[in-house]
Amino acid sequence: MYTLKKSLGQHFLRDENICRKIIAALQEHPYTQLLEVGPGGGALTKYLVQLPDIDFKAVELDDEKVNWLLQTYPVLEGKIIHQSFLDIDTPYQGRFTVVGNFPYNISTQILFKLLDWRDQVECMVGMFQKEVAQRVAAKEGNKVYGVLSVLIQAFFDVEYLFDVNEQCFNPPPKVKSGVIRLLPRKTPLELTDEKKFFLLVKTAFNQRRKTLRNAVKGLFDAAILEDELFNKRAEQLSIEQFASLICKMR
């Protein structure tokens, strides 16, 4: 078989019911190109390789898992990208869907990589540590609403699908997990300057306990900072409110 490597954050899904729920969520939105991130022991892969008329690829860093997958599923020959997901170029021309039980130790970096690919990602169904999944889906006013929430939701509609218990994995992680789905926003956010938007959001949450006025005072003229909106803290602002401030920045 194969060994588990803690250094790569490996916790392999073994609950068939959860696997089928993820596949079902994936099938709710049509696609023709599909990338699985971190197939590991093939819990999802065994279902994915059976899907008809799909250009399927998988990205896996671990040599041992790559060899095991190729021996177990010969159909994967030529379809495995043997690299870290964080290092690969866009795997397809045109739009594609992403699925995975993502390594928890790099989950935030994975989400920002998907953000870089936002013009091509038509859907993502993924499992994350529950805390991360909740942050991605959080709305303003929630204590876990932050940079990740705002930047992902600026470009994607986020749906928290379901929880996954620790005992669904081998070995069981010390945290619960959650599955979320990202779809491109039905109503695109009007952003006049994406670079300024990213800077504003990161600066605002860098000192989230302070009022917005004190947290981002270096980005606006004093007269602009008199607006009542700056009396709020970053976690109280909607994504649309952040976007509306871009045109007022220095």
C-alpha positions in Angstrom: 0.0 0.0 0.0 1.5 3.3 1.1 2.6 5.2 4.2 1.2 8.4 5.7 3.5 11.4 5.9 2.9 14.0 8.6 5.3 16.4 6.9 2.9 16.7 4.0 -0.2 17.0 6.3 -1.6 13.8 5.1 -5.0 12.6 6.5 -6.7 10.3 4.1 -10.4 10.3 3.7 -11.9 6.8 4.3 -15.6 7.4 4.7 -17.4 6.4 1.5 -20.5 8.4 2.4 -18.5 11.6 2.6 -16.7 10.8 -0.7 -20.1 10.3 -2.4 -21.4 13.6 -1.0 -18.4 15.5 -2.3 -18.9 13.9 -5.8 -22.6 14.7 -5.7 -21.8 18.4 -4.8 -19.3 18.4 -7.7 -21.9 17.1 -10.2 -24.4 19.9 -9.5 -22.4 22.2 -11.8 -21.4 20.9 -15.3 -17.7 20.9 -16.3 -15.5 19.2 -18.9 -12.1 19.8 -17.3 -11.4 18.7 -13.7 -8.3 18.9 -11.5 -8.0 17.0 -8.3 -5.6 18.4 -5.8 -3.8 15.9 -3.5 -5.4 12.6 -4.5 -3.3 10.7 -1.9 -4.8 7.3 -1.3 -7.4 7.7 -4.1 -10.5 8.0 -2.0 -12.1 10.5 -4.4 -10.0 9.5 -7.4 -11.7 6.1 -7.7 -14.9 8.0 -8.4 -13.5 10.7 -10.5 -11.8 8.4 -13.0 -15.2 6.9 -13.8 -16.8 10.1 -14.8 -17.5 10.1 -18.5 -16.4 12.7 -21.0 -14.1 14.6 -18.6 -10.6 15.7 -19.1 -9.3 14.7 -15.7 -5.9 15.5 -14.1 -4.5 15.2 -10.6 -1.7 17.0 -8.9 0.3 15.0 -6.3 3.7 15.8 -4.7 4.4 12.6 -2.9 6.5 10.1 -5.0 5.1 7.1 -3.2 1.5 8.1 -3.7 2.1 8.9 -7.4 3.5 5.4 -8.0 0.6 3.8 -6.0 -2.0 5.7 -7.9 -0.5 4.7 -11.3 -0.4 1.0 -10.3 -4.0 1.1 -8.9 -5.5 3.2 -11.6 -3.6 2.7 -14.9 -6.0 5.1 -16.6 -4.1 7.9 -14.7 -1.0 7.4 -16.9 -0.1 10.8 -18.3 -2.8 12.5 -16.1 -0.8 13.1 -12.9 1.1 16.3 -12.4 3.9 15.3 -10.1 4.6 18.6 -8.3 3.4 20.7 -5.4 0.1 22.4 -6.3 1.6 25.7 -5.2 4.3 25.4 -7.9 2.2 24.4 -11.0 1.1 26.5 -13.9 -2.5 26.6 -14.9 -3.2 23.0 -15.9 -5.8 23.7 -18.6 -6.6 26.1 -21.4 -10.1 27.6 -20.7 -12.3 27.1 -17.7 -12.0 24.2 -15.3 -13.3 22.8 -12.0 -11.1 21.9 -8.9 -11.8 19.3 -6.3 -9.8 18.0 -3.3 -9.3 17.0 0.2 -6.7 19.7 0.6 -3.6 19.4 2.7 -4.5 21.5 5.8 -0.9 22.8 6.3 -1.1 24.8 3.0 -4.9 25.3 2.7 -4.7 29.1 2.8 -2.0 29.2 0.2 -4.1 26.9 -2.0 -7.1 29.3 -1.7 -4.9 32.2 -2.8 -3.6 30.2 -5.7 -7.2 29.6 -6.8 -7.7 33.3 -6.4 -4.9 33.9 -8.9 -6.7 31.5 -11.3 -10.1 33.1 -10.7 -10.8 33.8 -14.4 -10.5 30.1 -15.2 -11.9 28.4 -12.1 -15.6 27.7 -12.7 -16.2 25.8 -9.5 -14.3 24.4 -6.5 -15.5 21.8 -4.1 -13.0 21.3 -1.4 -12.4 20.0 2.1 -10.5 22.2 4.6 -10.0 22.4 8.3 -13.4 23.5 9.6 -12.0 26.7 11.0 -10.6 27.7 7.6 -13.8 26.7 5.8 -15.8 28.8 8.2 -13.5 31.8 7.7 -13.9 31.6 3.9 -17.7 31.5 4.2 -18.0 34.1 7.0 -20.0 37.3 6.5 -19.3 40.7 8.0 -20.0 40.9 11.7 -18.8 37.4 12.3 -15.7 37.1 14.6 -13.9 34.9 12.0 -14.6 37.3 9.1 -11.2 38.5 7.8 -8.9 38.9 4.9 -9.5 35.4 3.5 -13.3 36.0 3.7 -13.3 39.3 1.9 -10.8 38.5 -0.8 -12.3 35.1 -1.7 -15.9 36.4 -1.6 -14.9 39.4 -3.7 -14.7 37.0 -6.6 -16.6 33.9 -5.6 -19.9 33.0 -4.0 -19.1 30.7 -1.1 -21.4 27.9 0.1 -20.6 25.9 3.3 -21.8 22.5 2.4 -21.3 20.2 5.4 -19.1 19.2 8.4 -16.8 16.1 8.3 -16.0 14.3 11.6 -12.4 13.4 12.5 -13.1 9.7 12.4 -13.8 9.9 8.7 -10.0 10.0 8.1 -6.9 7.8 8.6 -5.2 9.0 10.8 -7.9 11.1 12.4 -6.8 14.8 12.5 -7.1 16.7 15.7 -9.6 19.1 14.1 -13.0 18.9 12.5 -13.3 19.5 8.7 -15.7 21.3 6.5 -16.5 21.1 2.8 -17.2 24.3 0.9 -18.0 25.2 -2.7 -16.8 28.3 -4.6 -18.6 29.5 -7.7 -17.9 32.8 -9.6 -20.0 35.6 -8.2 -23.5 35.8 -9.8 -23.2 39.6 -9.4 -19.5 40.6 -10.1 -18.1 43.1 -7.6 -17.2 46.5 -9.2 -13.5 47.0 -8.5 -11.9 50.0 -10.0 -8.4 48.9 -8.8 -7.8 45.4 -7.6 -4.3 46.2 -6.3 -5.7 48.9 -4.1 -8.6 46.7 -2.9 -6.1 44.0 -1.8 -4.0 46.6 0.0 -7.0 48.1 1.7 -8.4 44.8 3.0 -5.0 43.5 4.3 -4.2 46.8 6.0 -7.6 47.1 7.6 -7.5 43.6 9.1 -3.9 43.9 10.1 -5.1 45.9 13.1 -8.6 44.6 13.3 -9.2 45.7 16.9 -8.8 49.3 15.9 -11.4 51.4 14.1 -11.0 51.6 10.4 -9.9 55.2 10.8 -6.9 54.3 12.8 -6.1 51.1 10.9 -6.0 52.6 7.4 -5.1 56.2 8.1 -2.0 56.0 6.0 -4.1 55.2 2.9 -6.6 58.2 3.0 -6.5 62.0 3.3 -7.7 63.4 6.6 -10.9 64.8 5.1 -12.0 61.4 3.8 -11.3 59.8 7.2 -14.1 62.0 8.7 -16.7 59.8 7.1 -18.8 57.8 9.7 -17.9 54.6 7.9 -14.4 54.9 9.4 -15.9 54.6 12.9 -16.4 50.9 12.3 -13.9 48.1 12.6 -12.8 46.1 9.6 -14.9 43.1 10.5 -18.1 45.2 10.4 -17.6 46.3 6.7 -19.2 44.4 3.9 -17.2 43.5 0.8 -19.2 46.1 -1.1 -18.2 48.8 1.4 -14.5 47.9 1.1 -14.9 48.1 -2.7 -16.6 51.5 -2.4 -13.6 53.0 -0.6 -11.0 52.3 -3.3 -11.8 55.4 -5.4 -11.2 57.5 -2.2 -7.7 56.2 -1.5 -4.6 58.2 -2.1 
